Amino acid sequence: MNKTIAWFEIPALDLDRARAFYQNILGATLREESIGTNRLCVFPYDRQLATGGCIIAGPGFEPSNAGVLVYLNAGDNLDGVLERIHPSGGTIVMPRTTLPPGMGAIAWIIDSEGNRVGLHSA
């Protein structure tokens, strides 16, 4: 097992709004797909090197600001991503926090759907 996390799903009430939020803050294009009655937008990732995930809307998927916390890669510019949170409909709930030397920095946000999500920058 070379990766502890195999896949993640971030619930959305309004998938179009959530997709716009994540595309705006991360500057990435999410690919839309469907599985049964669920609609999802997949974050870009390299299947050989990185864990994949998506935002998902459908029965049984309820946003939450408590529970499991997923950290998304904010690239080399966490501050730039944080500047786009409020204009995109989110809230910063823990500002940039520097980790021990060599580990980068993190922040916590509430996304457009009400989910608490972490951001990490190396």
Phi and psi in radians as a Rosetta constraint file:
Dihedral C 1 N 2 CA 2 C 2 CIRCULARHARMONIC -1.717 0.35
Dihedral N 2 CA 2 C 2 N 3 CIRCULARHARMONIC -0.152 0.35
Dihedral C 2 N 3 CA 3 C 3 CIRCULARHARMONIC -2.377 0.35
Dihedral N 3 CA 3 C 3 N 4 CIRCULARHARMONIC 2.267 0.35
Dihedral C 3 N 4 CA 4 C 4 CIRCULARHARMONIC -1.258 0.35
Dihedral N 4 CA 4 C 4 N 5 CIRCULARHARMONIC -0.704 0.35
Dihedral C 4 N 5 CA 5 C 5 CIRCULARHARMONIC -1.660 0.35
Dihedral N 5 CA 5 C 5 N 6 CIRCULARHARMONIC 2.216 0.35
Dihedral C 5 N 6 CA 6 C 6 CIRCULARHARMONIC -1.663 0.35
Dihedral N 6 CA 6 C 6 N 7 CIRCULARHARMONIC -0.569 0.35
Dihedral C 6 N 7 CA 7 C 7 CIRCULARHARMONIC -2.970 0.35
Dihedral N 7 CA 7 C 7 N 8 CIRCULARHARMONIC 2.642 0.35
Dihedral C 7 N 8 CA 8 C 8 CIRCULARHARMONIC -2.368 0.35
Dihedral N 8 CA 8 C 8 N 9 CIRCULARHARMONIC 2.663 0.35
Dihedral C 8 N 9 CA 9 C 9 CIRCULARHARMONIC -2.328 0.35
Dihedral N 9 CA 9 C 9 N 10 CIRCULARHARMONIC 2.209 0.35
Dihedral C 9 N 10 CA 10 C 10 CIRCULARHARMONIC -1.833 0.35
Dihedral N 10 CA 10 C 10 N 11 CIRCULARHARMONIC 2.028 0.35
Dihedral C 10 N 11 CA 11 C 11 CIRCULARHARMONIC -1.152 0.35
Dihedral N 11 CA 11 C 11 N 12 CIRCULARHARMONIC 2.576 0.35
Dihedral C 11 N 12 CA 12 C 12 CIRCULARHARMONIC -2.407 0.35
Dihedral N 12 CA 12 C 12 N 13 CIRCULARHARMONIC 2.456 0.35
Dihedral C 12 N 13 CA 13 C 13 CIRCULARHARMONIC -1.483 0.35
Dihedral N 13 CA 13 C 13 N 14 CIRCULARHARMONIC -0.674 0.35
Dihedral C 13 N 14 CA 14 C 14 CIRCULARHARMONIC -2.151 0.35
Dihedral N 14 CA 14 C 14 N 15 CIRCULARHARMONIC 1.731 0.35
Dihedral C 14 N 15 CA 15 C 15 CIRCULARHARMONIC -1.091 0.35
Dihedral N 15 CA 15 C 15 N 16 CIRCULARHARMONIC -0.667 0.35
Dihedral C 15 N 16 CA 16 C 16 CIRCULARHARMONIC -1.126 0.35
Dihedral N 16 CA 16 C 16 N 17 CIRCULARHARMONIC -0.747 0.35
Dihedral C 16 N 17 CA 17 C 17 CIRCULARHARMONIC -1.114 0.35
Dihedral N 17 CA 17 C 17 N 18 CIRCULARHARMONIC -0.787 0.35
Dihedral C 17 N 18 CA 18 C 18 CIRCULARHARMONIC -1.123 0.35
Dihedral N 18 CA 18 C 18 N 19 CIRCULARHARMONIC -0.729 0.35
Dihedral C 18 N 19 CA 19 C 19 CIRCULARHARMONIC -1.060 0.35
Dihedral N 19 CA 19 C 19 N 20 CIRCULARHARMONIC -0.808 0.35
Dihedral C 19 N 20 CA 20 C 20 CIRCULARHARMONIC -1.057 0.35
Dihedral N 20 CA 20 C 20 N 21 CIRCULARHARMONIC -0.728 0.35
Dihedral C 20 N 21 CA 21 C 21 CIRCULARHARMONIC -1.014 0.35
Dihedral N 21 CA 21 C 21 N 22 CIRCULARHARMONIC -0.945 0.35
Dihedral C 21 N 22 CA 22 C 22 CIRCULARHARMONIC -1.208 0.35
Dihedral N 22 CA 22 C 22 N 23 CIRCULARHARMONIC -0.632 0.35
Dihedral C 22 N 23 CA 23 C 23 CIRCULARHARMONIC -1.120 0.35
Dihedral N 23 CA 23 C 23 N 24 CIRCULARHARMONIC -0.713 0.35
Dihedral C 23 N 24 CA 24 C 24 CIRCULARHARMONIC -1.145 0.35
Dihedral N 24 CA 24 C 24 N 25 CIRCULARHARMONIC -0.814 0.35
Dihedral C 24 N 25 CA 25 C 25 CIRCULARHARMONIC -1.335 0.35
Dihedral N 25 CA 25 C 25 N 26 CIRCULARHARMONIC -0.586 0.35
Dihedral C 25 N 26 CA 26 C 26 CIRCULARHARMONIC -1.697 0.35
Dihedral N 26 CA 26 C 26 N 27 CIRCULARHARMONIC -0.235 0.35
Dihedral C 26 N 27 CA 27 C 27 CIRCULARHARMONIC 1.145 0.35
Dihedral N 27 CA 27 C 27 N 28 CIRCULARHARMONIC 0.553 0.35
Dihedral C 27 N 28 CA 28 C 28 CIRCULARHARMONIC -2.109 0.35
Dihedral N 28 CA 28 C 28 N 29 CIRCULARHARMONIC 2.707 0.35
Dihedral C 28 N 29 CA 29 C 29 CIRCULARHARMONIC -1.726 0.35
Dihedral N 29 CA 29 C 29 N 30 CIRCULARHARMONIC 2.196 0.35
Dihedral C 29 N 30 CA 30 C 30 CIRCULARHARMONIC -1.703 0.35
Dihedral N 30 CA 30 C 30 N 31 CIRCULARHARMONIC 2.381 0.35
Dihedral C 30 N 31 CA 31 C 31 CIRCULARHARMONIC -1.587 0.35
Dihedral N 31 CA 31 C 31 N 32 CIRCULARHARMONIC 2.188 0.35
Dihedral C 31 N 32 CA 32 C 32 CIRCULARHARMONIC -1.494 0.35
Dihedral N 32 CA 32 C 32 N 33 CIRCULARHARMONIC 2.411 0.35
Dihedral C 32 N 33 CA 33 C 33 CIRCULARHARMONIC -2.526 0.35
Dihedral N 33 CA 33 C 33 N 34 CIRCULARHARMONIC 3.055 0.35
Dihedral C 33 N 34 CA 34 C 34 CIRCULARHARMONIC -2.464 0.35
Dihedral N 34 CA 34 C 34 N 35 CIRCULARHARMONIC 2.563 0.35
Dihedral C 34 N 35 CA 35 C 35 CIRCULARHARMONIC -2.330 0.35
Dihedral N 35 CA 35 C 35 N 36 CIRCULARHARMONIC 1.910 0.35
Dihedral C 35 N 36 CA 36 C 36 CIRCULARHARMONIC 1.046 0.35
Dihedral N 36 CA 36 C 36 N 37 CIRCULARHARMONIC -2.209 0.35
Dihedral C 36 N 37 CA 37 C 37 CIRCULARHARMONIC -1.541 0.35
Dihedral N 37 CA 37 C 37 N 38 CIRCULARHARMONIC -0.029 0.35
Dihedral C 37 N 38 CA 38 C 38 CIRCULARHARMONIC -1.616 0.35
Dihedral N 38 CA 38 C 38 N 39 CIRCULARHARMONIC 2.411 0.35
Dihedral C 38 N 39 CA 39 C 39 CIRCULARHARMONIC -1.845 0.35
Dihedral N 39 CA 39 C 39 N 40 CIRCULARHARMONIC 2.471 0.35
Dihedral C 39 N 40 CA 40 C 40 CIRCULARHARMONIC -2.512 0.35
Dihedral N 40 CA 40 C 40 N 41 CIRCULARHARMONIC 2.747 0.35
Dihedral C 40 N 41 CA 41 C 41 CIRCULARHARMONIC -2.190 0.35
Dihedral N 41 CA 41 C 41 N 42 CIRCULARHARMONIC 2.092 0.35
Dihedral C 41 N 42 CA 42 C 42 CIRCULARHARMONIC -1.604 0.35
Dihedral N 42 CA 42 C 42 N 43 CIRCULARHARMONIC 2.273 0.35
Dihedral C 42 N 43 CA 43 C 43 CIRCULARHARMONIC -1.212 0.35
Dihedral N 43 CA 43 C 43 N 44 CIRCULARHARMONIC 2.528 0.35
Dihedral C 43 N 44 CA 44 C 44 CIRCULARHARMONIC -1.163 0.35
Dihedral N 44 CA 44 C 44 N 45 CIRCULARHARMONIC 2.450 0.35
Dihedral C 44 N 45 CA 45 C 45 CIRCULARHARMONIC -2.819 0.35
Dihedral N 45 CA 45 C 45 N 46 CIRCULARHARMONIC 2.751 0.35
Dihedral C 45 N 46 CA 46 C 46 CIRCULARHARMONIC -1.683 0.35
Dihedral N 46 CA 46 C 46 N 47 CIRCULARHARMONIC 1.970 0.35
Dihedral C 46 N 47 CA 47 C 47 CIRCULARHARMONIC -0.985 0.35
Dihedral N 47 CA 47 C 47 N 48 CIRCULARHARMONIC -0.499 0.35
Dihedral C 47 N 48 CA 48 C 48 CIRCULARHARMONIC -1.396 0.35
Dihedral N 48 CA 48 C 48 N 49 CIRCULARHARMONIC -0.495 0.35
Dihedral C 48 N 49 CA 49 C 49 CIRCULARHARMONIC -1.976 0.35
Dihedral N 49 CA 49 C 49 N 50 CIRCULARHARMONIC -0.404 0.35
Dihedral C 49 N 50 CA 50 C 50 CIRCULARHARMONIC -2.342 0.35
Dihedral N 50 CA 50 C 50 N 51 CIRCULARHARMONIC 2.761 0.35
Dihedral C 50 N 51 CA 51 C 51 CIRCULARHARMONIC -1.416 0.35
Dihedral N 51 CA 51 C 51 N 52 CIRCULARHARMONIC 2.394 0.35
Dihedral C 51 N 52 CA 52 C 52 CIRCULARHARMONIC -1.684 0.35
Dihedral N 52 CA 52 C 52 N 53 CIRCULARHARMONIC 2.880 0.35
Dihedral C 52 N 53 CA 53 C 53 CIRCULARHARMONIC -2.976 0.35
Dihedral N 53 CA 53 C 53 N 54 CIRCULARHARMONIC 3.088 0.35
Dihedral C 53 N 54 CA 54 C 54 CIRCULARHARMONIC -2.680 0.35
Dihedral N 54 CA 54 C 54 N 55 CIRCULARHARMONIC 2.964 0.35
Dihedral C 54 N 55 CA 55 C 55 CIRCULARHARMONIC -1.738 0.35
Dihedral N 55 CA 55 C 55 N 56 CIRCULARHARMONIC 2.535 0.35
Dihedral C 55 N 56 CA 56 C 56 CIRCULARHARMONIC -2.470 0.35
Dihedral N 56 CA 56 C 56 N 57 CIRCULARHARMONIC 2.463 0.35
Dihedral C 56 N 57 CA 57 C 57 CIRCULARHARMONIC -2.235 0.35
Dihedral N 57 CA 57 C 57 N 58 CIRCULARHARMONIC 2.321 0.35
Dihedral C 57 N 58 CA 58 C 58 CIRCULARHARMONIC 2.850 0.35
Dihedral N 58 CA 58 C 58 N 59 CIRCULARHARMONIC 3.087 0.35
Dihedral C 58 N 59 CA 59 C 59 CIRCULARHARMONIC -0.995 0.35
Dihedral N 59 CA 59 C 59 N 60 CIRCULARHARMONIC 2.328 0.35
Dihedral C 59 N 60 CA 60 C 60 CIRCULARHARMONIC 1.535 0.35
Dihedral N 60 CA 60 C 60 N 61 CIRCULARHARMONIC -0.045 0.35
Dihedral C 60 N 61 CA 61 C 61 CIRCULARHARMONIC -1.868 0.35
Dihedral N 61 CA 61 C 61 N 62 CIRCULARHARMONIC 1.864 0.35
Dihedral C 61 N 62 CA 62 C 62 CIRCULARHARMONIC -2.102 0.35
Dihedral N 62 CA 62 C 62 N 63 CIRCULARHARMONIC 2.154 0.35
Dihedral C 62 N 63 CA 63 C 63 CIRCULARHARMONIC -1.026 0.35
Dihedral N 63 CA 63 C 63 N 64 CIRCULARHARMONIC 2.644 0.35
Dihedral C 63 N 64 CA 64 C 64 CIRCULARHARMONIC -2.646 0.35
Dihedral N 64 CA 64 C 64 N 65 CIRCULARHARMONIC 2.549 0.35
Dihedral C 64 N 65 CA 65 C 65 CIRCULARHARMONIC -1.843 0.35
Dihedral N 65 CA 65 C 65 N 66 CIRCULARHARMONIC 0.302 0.35
Dihedral C 65 N 66 CA 66 C 66 CIRCULARHARMONIC -2.349 0.35
Dihedral N 66 CA 66 C 66 N 67 CIRCULARHARMONIC 2.764 0.35
Dihedral C 66 N 67 CA 67 C 67 CIRCULARHARMONIC 1.774 0.35
Dihedral N 67 CA 67 C 67 N 68 CIRCULARHARMONIC -2.575 0.35
Dihedral C 67 N 68 CA 68 C 68 CIRCULARHARMONIC -1.026 0.35
Dihedral N 68 CA 68 C 68 N 69 CIRCULARHARMONIC 2.441 0.35
Dihedral C 68 N 69 CA 69 C 69 CIRCULARHARMONIC -2.073 0.35
Dihedral N 69 CA 69 C 69 N 70 CIRCULARHARMONIC 2.069 0.35
Dihedral C 69 N 70 CA 70 C 70 CIRCULARHARMONIC -1.753 0.35
Dihedral N 70 CA 70 C 70 N 71 CIRCULARHARMONIC 2.358 0.35
Dihedral C 70 N 71 CA 71 C 71 CIRCULARHARMONIC -1.805 0.35
Dihedral N 71 CA 71 C 71 N 72 CIRCULARHARMONIC 2.170 0.35
Dihedral C 71 N 72 CA 72 C 72 CIRCULARHARMONIC -1.654 0.35
Dihedral N 72 CA 72 C 72 N 73 CIRCULARHARMONIC 2.605 0.35
Dihedral C 72 N 73 CA 73 C 73 CIRCULARHARMONIC -1.313 0.35
Dihedral N 73 CA 73 C 73 N 74 CIRCULARHARMONIC 2.046 0.35
Dihedral C 73 N 74 CA 74 C 74 CIRCULARHARMONIC -1.612 0.35
Dihedral N 74 CA 74 C 74 N 75 CIRCULARHARMONIC 0.189 0.35
Dihedral C 74 N 75 CA 75 C 75 CIRCULARHARMONIC 1.203 0.35
Dihedral N 75 CA 75 C 75 N 76 CIRCULARHARMONIC -2.591 0.35
Dihedral C 75 N 76 CA 76 C 76 CIRCULARHARMONIC -1.587 0.35
Dihedral N 76 CA 76 C 76 N 77 CIRCULARHARMONIC 0.017 0.35
Dihedral C 76 N 77 CA 77 C 77 CIRCULARHARMONIC -2.333 0.35
Dihedral N 77 CA 77 C 77 N 78 CIRCULARHARMONIC 1.242 0.35
Dihedral C 77 N 78 CA 78 C 78 CIRCULARHARMONIC -1.012 0.35
Dihedral N 78 CA 78 C 78 N 79 CIRCULARHARMONIC -0.717 0.35
Dihedral C 78 N 79 CA 79 C 79 CIRCULARHARMONIC -1.072 0.35
Dihedral N 79 CA 79 C 79 N 80 CIRCULARHARMONIC -0.680 0.35
Dihedral C 79 N 80 CA 80 C 80 CIRCULARHARMONIC -1.107 0.35
Dihedral N 80 CA 80 C 80 N 81 CIRCULARHARMONIC -0.703 0.35
Dihedral C 80 N 81 CA 81 C 81 CIRCULARHARMONIC -1.145 0.35
Dihedral N 81 CA 81 C 81 N 82 CIRCULARHARMONIC -0.775 0.35
Dihedral C 81 N 82 CA 82 C 82 CIRCULARHARMONIC -1.079 0.35
Dihedral N 82 CA 82 C 82 N 83 CIRCULARHARMONIC -0.596 0.35
Dihedral C 82 N 83 CA 83 C 83 CIRCULARHARMONIC -1.106 0.35
Dihedral N 83 CA 83 C 83 N 84 CIRCULARHARMONIC -0.411 0.35
Dihedral C 83 N 84 CA 84 C 84 CIRCULARHARMONIC -1.638 0.35
Dihedral N 84 CA 84 C 84 N 85 CIRCULARHARMONIC -0.074 0.35
Dihedral C 84 N 85 CA 85 C 85 CIRCULARHARMONIC -1.128 0.35
Dihedral N 85 CA 85 C 85 N 86 CIRCULARHARMONIC -1.004 0.35
Dihedral C 85 N 86 CA 86 C 86 CIRCULARHARMONIC -1.060 0.35
Dihedral N 86 CA 86 C 86 N 87 CIRCULARHARMONIC -0.841 0.35
Dihedral C 86 N 87 CA 87 C 87 CIRCULARHARMONIC -1.080 0.35
Dihedral N 87 CA 87 C 87 N 88 CIRCULARHARMONIC -0.388 0.35
Dihedral C 87 N 88 CA 88 C 88 CIRCULARHARMONIC -1.610 0.35
Dihedral N 88 CA 88 C 88 N 89 CIRCULARHARMONIC -0.008 0.35
Dihedral C 88 N 89 CA 89 C 89 CIRCULARHARMONIC 1.773 0.35
Dihedral N 89 CA 89 C 89 N 90 CIRCULARHARMONIC 0.224 0.35
Dihedral C 89 N 90 CA 90 C 90 CIRCULARHARMONIC -1.925 0.35
Dihedral N 90 CA 90 C 90 N 91 CIRCULARHARMONIC -3.127 0.35
Dihedral C 90 N 91 CA 91 C 91 CIRCULARHARMONIC -2.372 0.35
Dihedral N 91 CA 91 C 91 N 92 CIRCULARHARMONIC 2.443 0.35
Dihedral C 91 N 92 CA 92 C 92 CIRCULARHARMONIC -1.564 0.35
Dihedral N 92 CA 92 C 92 N 93 CIRCULARHARMONIC 2.121 0.35
Dihedral C 92 N 93 CA 93 C 93 CIRCULARHARMONIC -1.857 0.35
Dihedral N 93 CA 93 C 93 N 94 CIRCULARHARMONIC -0.338 0.35
Dihedral C 93 N 94 CA 94 C 94 CIRCULARHARMONIC -2.427 0.35
Dihedral N 94 CA 94 C 94 N 95 CIRCULARHARMONIC 1.993 0.35
Dihedral C 94 N 95 CA 95 C 95 CIRCULARHARMONIC -1.164 0.35
Dihedral N 95 CA 95 C 95 N 96 CIRCULARHARMONIC 3.059 0.35
Dihedral C 95 N 96 CA 96 C 96 CIRCULARHARMONIC -0.805 0.35
Dihedral N 96 CA 96 C 96 N 97 CIRCULARHARMONIC 2.217 0.35
Dihedral C 96 N 97 CA 97 C 97 CIRCULARHARMONIC -2.231 0.35
Dihedral N 97 CA 97 C 97 N 98 CIRCULARHARMONIC 2.127 0.35
Dihedral C 97 N 98 CA 98 C 98 CIRCULARHARMONIC -1.361 0.35
Dihedral N 98 CA 98 C 98 N 99 CIRCULARHARMONIC 2.305 0.35
Dihedral C 98 N 99 CA 99 C 99 CIRCULARHARMONIC -1.547 0.35
Dihedral N 99 CA 99 C 99 N 100 CIRCULARHARMONIC 3.034 0.35
Dihedral C 99 N 100 CA 100 C 100 CIRCULARHARMONIC -0.956 0.35
Dihedral N 100 CA 100 C 100 N 101 CIRCULARHARMONIC 2.742 0.35
Dihedral C 100 N 101 CA 101 C 101 CIRCULARHARMONIC -0.833 0.35
Dihedral N 101 CA 101 C 101 N 102 CIRCULARHARMONIC 2.327 0.35
Dihedral C 101 N 102 CA 102 C 102 CIRCULARHARMONIC 1.499 0.35
Dihedral N 102 CA 102 C 102 N 103 CIRCULARHARMONIC -0.069 0.35
Dihedral C 102 N 103 CA 103 C 103 CIRCULARHARMONIC -1.842 0.35
Dihedral N 103 CA 103 C 103 N 104 CIRCULARHARMONIC -0.142 0.35
Dihedral C 103 N 104 CA 104 C 104 CIRCULARHARMONIC 1.561 0.35
Dihedral N 104 CA 104 C 104 N 105 CIRCULARHARMONIC -2.524 0.35
Dihedral C 104 N 105 CA 105 C 105 CIRCULARHARMONIC -2.541 0.35
Dihedral N 105 CA 105 C 105 N 106 CIRCULARHARMONIC 2.718 0.35
Dihedral C 105 N 106 CA 106 C 106 CIRCULARHARMONIC -2.322 0.35
Dihedral N 106 CA 106 C 106 N 107 CIRCULARHARMONIC 2.893 0.35
Dihedral C 106 N 107 CA 107 C 107 CIRCULARHARMONIC -2.675 0.35
Dihedral N 107 CA 107 C 107 N 108 CIRCULARHARMONIC 2.764 0.35
Dihedral C 107 N 108 CA 108 C 108 CIRCULARHARMONIC -2.041 0.35
Dihedral N 108 CA 108 C 108 N 109 CIRCULARHARMONIC 2.457 0.35
Dihedral C 108 N 109 CA 109 C 109 CIRCULARHARMONIC -2.262 0.35
Dihedral N 109 CA 109 C 109 N 110 CIRCULARHARMONIC 2.857 0.35
Dihedral C 109 N 110 CA 110 C 110 CIRCULARHARMONIC -1.901 0.35
Dihedral N 110 CA 110 C 110 N 111 CIRCULARHARMONIC 2.120 0.35
Dihedral C 110 N 111 CA 111 C 111 CIRCULARHARMONIC -1.350 0.35
Dihedral N 111 CA 111 C 111 N 112 CIRCULARHARMONIC -3.070 0.35
Dihedral C 111 N 112 CA 112 C 112 CIRCULARHARMONIC -1.109 0.35
Dihedral N 112 CA 112 C 112 N 113 CIRCULARHARMONIC -0.305 0.35
Dihedral C 112 N 113 CA 113 C 113 CIRCULARHARMONIC -1.765 0.35
Dihedral N 113 CA 113 C 113 N 114 CIRCULARHARMONIC -0.141 0.35
Dihedral C 113 N 114 CA 114 C 114 CIRCULARHARMONIC 1.773 0.35
Dihedral N 114 CA 114 C 114 N 115 CIRCULARHARMONIC 0.122 0.35
Dihedral C 114 N 115 CA 115 C 115 CIRCULARHARMONIC -1.465 0.35
Dihedral N 115 CA 115 C 115 N 116 CIRCULARHARMONIC 2.438 0.35
Dihedral C 115 N 116 CA 116 C 116 CIRCULARHARMONIC -1.465 0.35
Dihedral N 116 CA 116 C 116 N 117 CIRCULARHARMONIC 2.200 0.35
Dihedral C 116 N 117 CA 117 C 117 CIRCULARHARMONIC -2.330 0.35
Dihedral N 117 CA 117 C 117 N 118 CIRCULARHARMONIC 2.452 0.35
Dihedral C 117 N 118 CA 118 C 118 CIRCULARHARMONIC -1.635 0.35
Dihedral N 118 CA 118 C 118 N 119 CIRCULARHARMONIC 2.657 0.35
Dihedral C 118 N 119 CA 119 C 119 CIRCULARHARMONIC -2.149 0.35
Dihedral N 119 CA 119 C 119 N 120 CIRCULARHARMONIC 2.424 0.35
Dihedral C 119 N 120 CA 120 C 120 CIRCULARHARMONIC -2.271 0.35
Dihedral N 120 CA 120 C 120 N 121 CIRCULARHARMONIC 2.435 0.35
Dihedral C 120 N 121 CA 121 C 121 CIRCULARHARMONIC -2.308 0.35
Dihedral N 121 CA 121 C 121 N 122 CIRCULARHARMONIC 2.253 0.35
